[in-house]
Amino acid sequence: MKKTDKIFVAGHRGMVGSAVVRALVREGYANVVTRTHAELDLLDPCAVRAFYETERPDVAVIAAARVGGIGANSAANALFLYENEMIALNTVWAAAEAGVKRLLFLGSTCIYPRLAPQPIPEEALLTGELEKTNEGYALAKISGLKLCEFLRRDRGLCYHSLMPTNLYGPGDNYDLVGGHVLPTMVRKFEEARVRGDATVPLWGTGSPLREFLHVDDLAAACLFVLNLDNPPDLLNVGSGEEVSIRDLAEQVRAATGCPATIDWDVTKPDGTPRKLCDTSRIRALGWKPAISLAEGLARTVSDYRTECAEHRVRMGHR
Ligand code: GFB
């Protein structure tokens, strides 16, 4: 990727897209193109096609998606399938039709089977049943990454994908029902501390294992792979640090300084029991994460307090 390339970042207002734009600008890529949802509806194939034909970017980064935590996904698998499928097919297919030479598609490690071997290698794709709570989202992301793979094979276009583990960072969604576990915990413990609540309600048993990656590390990985001449079709991106939900809760409690005890609601789903991705492939190519969970958590609590003070905490999927 050249510094003068015109780079379209789809989803630049989201947590991932905004981190990618920050990283591009910091690294001196001056020609970044974005569109708000009001300016370009990515669910509309004609509008997406017209956009690419007018703008003709050299590179596209597809960071747009309807995303959410286990609550949002399990309550609306149809919506997560439909919107993410449309976004993936429209943004990738129309890019190819308009002659965009390079495209990076972003997915999620929930594309892998629920009971995949751990840590999950890229080869585990399509070897078993998906986790039911996010089956719609996973199917859409599988379509997107396969479309990139097929276009590369059929037309020689350098379209490739990154599958990040659970992400967190600035601009995250702090919705108590629809958000992911890490930001939701930060908000729950912080609000309990401020209100002086005796308990904090959390979901499930606390036993599932998860891996968390700071979004600035993902953004660095995006730039890293976009600068490879011949990247693999699919690469996992993760921190390699695995933590139980129970341990995460203790770490968030400590980071917020909240004395409340935890009340586990076991009627809420645990989701997949374990989701640690194998990052040996991207590490062998030369990328590694820079932000530990402890450091990222401290930053997140501080960012959340600033966002609250400035009345700009995001609570919703976009
Ligand atoms: O982050 P999370 O919503 O998503 O939940 P997944 C992770 C774990 O945290 C689950 C537990 O075991 C939850 O039961 N948990 C405990 C909580 N307390 C809470 C809480 O207050 N809120 C939430 N949200 N969880 C998502 C997928 O799966 O991961 C998406 O649904 C996406 O498709 C994303 O891929 C990365 O890790 O289970």
Boltz pocket constraint, residues with backbone or C-beta under 6 A from the ligand:
constraints:
  - pocket:
      binder: B
      contacts: [[A, 68], [A, 69], [A, 70], [A, 71], [A, 73], [A, 74], [A, 108], [A, 109], [A, 110], [A, 133], [A, 134], [A, 137], [A, 138], [A, 164], [A, 165], [A, 166], [A, 167], [A, 176], [A, 177], [A, 178], [A, 179], [A, 180], [A, 181], [A, 182], [A, 184], [A, 185], [A, 201], [A, 202], [A, 203], [A, 204], [A, 205], [A, 208], [A, 210], [A, 245], [A, 268], [A, 269], [A, 270], [A, 271], [A, 272]]
      max_distance: 6.0
